[in-house]
């Protein structure tokens, strides 16, 4: 169970207008609170769920949730279809508008309480008990989303609400390269790869409270570095849907999230010069885990009958086996790369 604190976490790459809001109006944001004073975080912004990135936060632990701040009720629904006799997946829900163009949305509420709400919503009005409607597996679960209505995006709630006591560093489970539709781990046995550019995929998650059954959560920031230079920084901050496709920070979500807790964070190069890359994964509280791995190219010869162990035929830098058999002379040895892990 986590008690919300008073400090705020602002993203470094969030839209400039939201940065200005965090810097210029701290008193406004300090009045915002999590809907439940002491809660367990079941799911957070950026968690891979049913093929898409979760765009809010799902909490449990309290029977009387309140709004993040006072505001105006702009939408309510009991979530019940009287004609078909079924309930909507999100159940009873309300949307409340706040200052600066922000809107908060709460789902899985009690339909009787939703119906009784007045248009002017004070900050201490009860919205619960949560988990009373819709399709929800966890008891007393409340789903929260925060929208910037002026820019048409959902904002990671952890950027705008108080910190909640996470002291555990993220877990970095595996680092892999995307090769011809496959994920090739970089920290197991060394693999042979053609020289070129490859997308690095980080399998990682955050855990707020270690222990059996602790929910795996999405980290906040991924940093890919080589030497003293940053190659890429990925932060899970903003979500929108354009043309029926979900985007995270402007990038198509399916390109960033290739599987559960697997994030494609940037390209790296492999060539004949040895390189050491460093990956840092952070949560919203500044806890971080860093891993290093090395990439070094090596000239190796390929014989016509050598099998294509990784199935890389057709990839730039790899000779097709049938072409090699037809060639009157042995093919020129392609440059290949060796990937090895370091700690």
C-alpha positions in Angstrom: 0.0 0.0 0.0 1.4 3.4 -1.0 0.7 6.7 0.5 0.9 9.6 -1.9 3.5 12.2 -1.0 3.7 15.9 -1.7 6.5 16.1 -4.3 5.8 16.3 -8.0 7.6 14.6 -10.8 7.7 16.5 -14.1 8.8 14.9 -17.4 11.8 16.3 -19.2 10.4 15.6 -22.7 6.8 16.3 -22.2 5.1 18.9 -24.5 6.5 22.4 -23.9 3.2 23.8 -22.8 2.9 21.2 -20.0 6.5 21.9 -18.9 5.5 25.5 -18.6 2.5 24.5 -16.5 4.6 22.5 -14.1 7.2 25.2 -13.7 5.0 28.3 -13.6 2.0 27.1 -11.6 3.4 24.7 -8.9 0.7 25.8 -6.4 -2.0 24.7 -8.8 -0.6 21.2 -9.3 0.2 20.8 -5.6 -3.5 20.8 -5.0 -3.9 17.7 -7.1 -4.0 14.3 -5.3 -4.4 10.7 -6.2 -8.0 9.5 -6.0 -7.1 7.1 -3.2 -4.9 8.3 -0.4 -3.3 4.8 0.3 -3.4 2.6 -2.8 -1.8 -0.3 -4.6 -0.9 0.5 -8.2 -2.1 -2.4 -10.3 -1.3 -1.0 -13.8 0.3 2.2 -14.9 0.8 4.3 -18.0 2.6 2.4 -20.8 1.9 -1.2 -19.6 1.3 -3.5 -22.6 -2.3 -4.8 -22.2 -4.3 -6.6 -24.9 -2.1 -5.4 -27.7 -2.0 -1.7 -26.7 -0.4 0.6 -24.2 -2.4 1.3 -21.1 -3.2 5.1 -21.1 -3.8 5.7 -17.4 -3.5 4.2 -14.0 -5.4 1.5 -12.3 -5.6 1.6 -8.5 -7.0 -0.4 -5.7 -7.1 -0.1 -1.9 -9.8 2.4 -1.0 -13.6 2.4 -0.8 -14.1 6.2 -1.1 -12.1 7.6 -4.0 -12.2 11.3 -4.7 -11.4 13.5 -7.7 -7.8 14.5 -8.3 -9.1 18.1 -7.9 -12.3 20.1 -7.8 -13.9 20.8 -11.2 -17.0 20.6 -13.3 -18.8 17.4 -14.2 -19.0 17.3 -18.0 -19.9 13.6 -18.6 -21.5 10.8 -16.8 -22.6 7.3 -17.7 -24.0 4.4 -15.8 -22.5 2.1 -18.4 -25.7 0.1 -18.8 -27.4 -0.6 -22.0 -31.1 -1.1 -21.1 -32.1 -2.3 -24.6 -29.6 -5.1 -24.7 -29.3 -5.6 -21.0 -25.5 -5.5 -20.9 -22.9 -3.3 -19.2 -20.1 -1.5 -20.9 -16.6 -2.8 -20.2 -15.6 0.4 -18.3 -18.8 0.4 -16.3 -20.1 3.6 -14.7 -17.9 6.5 -15.4 -17.5 10.3 -15.0 -15.4 13.0 -16.6 -14.5 16.1 -14.7 -12.9 19.3 -16.2 -10.3 21.2 -14.3 -8.3 24.3 -14.8 -5.8 24.7 -17.6 -7.7 22.5 -20.0 -7.2 19.2 -18.1 -9.9 16.5 -17.7 -9.8 13.5 -15.4 -11.8 10.4 -16.2 -12.8 7.7 -13.6 -14.3 4.3 -14.4 -15.7 1.2 -12.7 -17.8 3.4 -10.3 -21.1 2.8 -8.5 -23.9 3.8 -10.9 -26.1 5.1 -8.1 -23.3 7.5 -6.9 -22.6 8.6 -10.5 -26.3 9.4 -11.1 -26.4 11.5 -7.9 -23.4 13.8 -8.6 -24.0 17.5 -8.9 -22.5 19.6 -11.8 -20.0 21.4 -9.5 -17.6 18.8 -8.1 -15.7 19.6 -4.9 -12.4 18.0 -4.3 -13.6 15.8 -1.5 -16.8 14.3 -3.1 -16.9 10.5 -3.0 -16.9 8.7 -6.3 -16.9 5.2 -5.0 -16.9 2.5 -4.1 -14.7 1.5 -7.1 -14.8 -1.8 -8.8 -18.6 -1.7 -8.7 -19.3 -2.0 -12.4 -17.8 -3.0 -15.8 -15.3 -5.7 -16.5 -12.7 -5.6 -13.8 -10.8 -8.5 -12.3 -9.4 -6.9 -9.2 -11.6 -5.9 -6.2 -12.1 -2.2 -5.6 -10.2 -1.3 -8.8 -10.5 2.3 -10.1 -9.2 3.4 -13.5 -7.9 6.9 -13.9 -7.0 8.8 -17.0 -5.9 12.4 -17.4 -6.4 14.3 -20.6 -5.0 17.6 -21.9 -8.1 18.6 -23.9 -6.4 21.6 -25.6 -3.8 19.3 -27.3 -5.9 16.2 -27.5 -3.6 13.8 -25.6 -3.7 11.6 -22.5 -1.0 12.5 -20.0 0.8 10.0 -17.8 -0.8 10.6 -14.4 2.5 10.1 -12.6 3.8 13.3 -14.2 1.1 15.5 -12.6 0.3 13.7 -9.3 2.4 13.3 -6.1 5.0 10.6 -5.9 3.8 7.5 -4.2 6.8 6.0 -2.4 8.6 3.7 -4.9 12.1 2.9 -3.7 12.8 -0.2 -5.9 14.9 0.0 -9.1 13.4 -1.3 -12.3 14.3 -4.9 -13.4 16.1 -5.2 -16.7 15.4 -8.7 -17.8 17.0 -8.9 -21.3 18.5 -6.9 -24.0 18.0 -8.0 -27.6 18.5 -6.9 -31.2 15.7 -7.1 -33.8 17.1 -9.2 -36.7 14.9 -10.2 -39.5 11.8 -10.3 -37.3 13.6 -12.2 -34.6 14.9 -11.0 -31.2 18.5 -12.0 -30.7 19.7 -11.6 -27.1 22.9 -9.8 -26.6 23.8 -11.1 -23.2 23.7 -14.8 -23.8 26.1 -16.7 -26.1 27.8 -14.4 -28.6 25.9 -14.3 -31.9 27.0 -13.6 -35.5 25.2 -10.7 -37.1 25.8 -8.8 -40.4 27.2 -5.3 -39.9 24.5 -2.6 -40.0 22.0 -0.8 -37.8 19.7 -2.7 -35.5 16.9 -1.8 -33.2 17.6 -2.4 -29.5 14.7 -4.0 -27.5 14.8 -3.8 -23.7 12.7 -6.1 -21.7 12.2 -4.3 -18.4 9.6 -3.5 -15.8 9.2 -1.6 -12.5 8.1 -3.0 -9.2 6.9 -0.7 -6.5 6.8 -3.1 -3.6 8.9 -6.3 -4.0 7.3 -9.5 -3.0 5.2 -12.4 -4.3 2.5 -11.3 -6.7 3.8 -7.8 -7.0 2.4 -6.2 -10.2 4.9 -5.5 -12.9 4.6 -1.9 -14.0 6.0 0.1 -17.0 9.2 2.0 -16.4 9.3 5.7 -17.2 12.5 6.5 -19.1 14.9 4.5 -21.3 18.3 6.0 -22.2 20.7 4.5 -24.8 24.3 5.8 -24.7 27.6 5.1 -26.2 30.7 6.7 -24.7 29.6 10.0 -23.3 26.9 10.6 -25.9 23.2 9.9 -25.7 21.9 8.1 -28.8 18.2 8.0 -27.8 15.9 8.8 -24.9 12.4 7.2 -24.7 9.9 8.5 -22.1 6.4 7.2 -21.6 4.5 10.5 -21.2 1.8 11.2 -23.8 -0.8 9.0 -25.6 -3.1 9.7 -28.5 -5.0 7.9 -31.2 -4.8 9.1 -34.8 -6.4 7.2 -37.7 -7.3 4.4 -35.4 -3.6 3.9 -34.4 -2.3 4.4 -30.9 0.7 6.7 -30.5 3.0 7.2 -27.6 4.9 10.5 -27.6 4.2 10.8 -31.3 5.5 7.3 -32.2 3.2 4.5 -33.3 2.8 2.4 -30.1 3.3 -1.0 -31.9 6.7 0.2 -33.0 7.8 1.1 -29.5 6.1 -1.8 -27.7 6.9 -5.0 -29.4 5.5 -7.3 -26.7 4.7 -7.4 -22.9 7.4 -5.2 -21.2 9.5 -5.2 -24.4 10.4 -1.6 -25.6 12.2 -0.8 -28.8 14.3 2.2 -27.6 16.6 3.1 -30.5 19.0 2.0 -33.2 22.6 1.1 -32.7 25.4 0.3 -35.1 27.7 -2.7 -35.5 30.8 -2.5 -37.6 34.4 -3.4 -37.5 35.1 -1.0 -34.7 34.3 -2.3 -31.1 31.6 -0.3 -29.4 30.2 -0.4 -25.9 26.6 0.7 -25.3 24.9 1.5 -22.1 21.2 1.2 -21.3 19.6 2.9 -18.3 16.0 2.3 -17.3 14.4 4.7 -14.8 11.1 4.9 -12.9 9.2 8.0 -12.0 11.1 8.3 -8.7 14.6 8.4 -10.1 15.4 4.8 -9.3 17.4 3.3 -12.1 19.2 0.2 -13.4 22.1 0.3 -15.9 23.4 -2.5 -18.2 26.2 -2.4 -20.6 26.9 -4.6 -23.6 29.6 -4.7 -26.3 29.3 -4.9 -30.1 32.3 -5.7 -32.2 32.5 -6.5 -35.9 34.8 -9.3 -37.2 35.7 -10.5 -40.7 34.6 -14.1 -41.0 34.6 -16.3 -44.1 31.4 -17.9 -45.3 31.5 -21.2 -47.3 28.8 -22.0 -49.9 27.5 -24.9 -47.8 27.5 -23.0 -44.5 23.9 -23.0 -43.1 22.2 -19.8 -42.3 21.9 -20.3 -38.5 19.9 -17.2 -37.8 17.8 -17.2 -40.9 19.3 -14.0 -42.2 19.2 -14.8 -45.9 18.2 -11.7 -47.8 19.4 -9.3 -45.1 22.0 -6.8 -46.3 25.5 -8.2 -45.9 24.5 -11.9 -46.0 24.9 -13.9 -49.2 22.0 -16.1 -50.3 23.0 -19.8 -50.1 21.6 -20.6 -53.6 23.5 -17.7 -55.2 26.7 -18.9 -53.5 26.3 -22.4 -54.9 25.9 -21.0 -58.5 29.0 -18.7 -58.1 32.1 -19.9 -60.0 34.3 -18.4 -57.4 33.9 -18.4 -53.6 31.8 -15.4 -52.5 33.5 -12.4 -50.9 33.4 -12.9 -47.2 30.8 -10.5 -45.7 31.6 -8.4 -42.7 29.7 -9.8 -39.7 29.4 -8.6 -36.2 29.9 -10.3 -32.9 27.8 -9.3 -29.9 28.9 -10.0 -26.4 27.6 -9.0 -23.0 29.4 -6.9 -20.4 28.4 -6.0 -16.9 
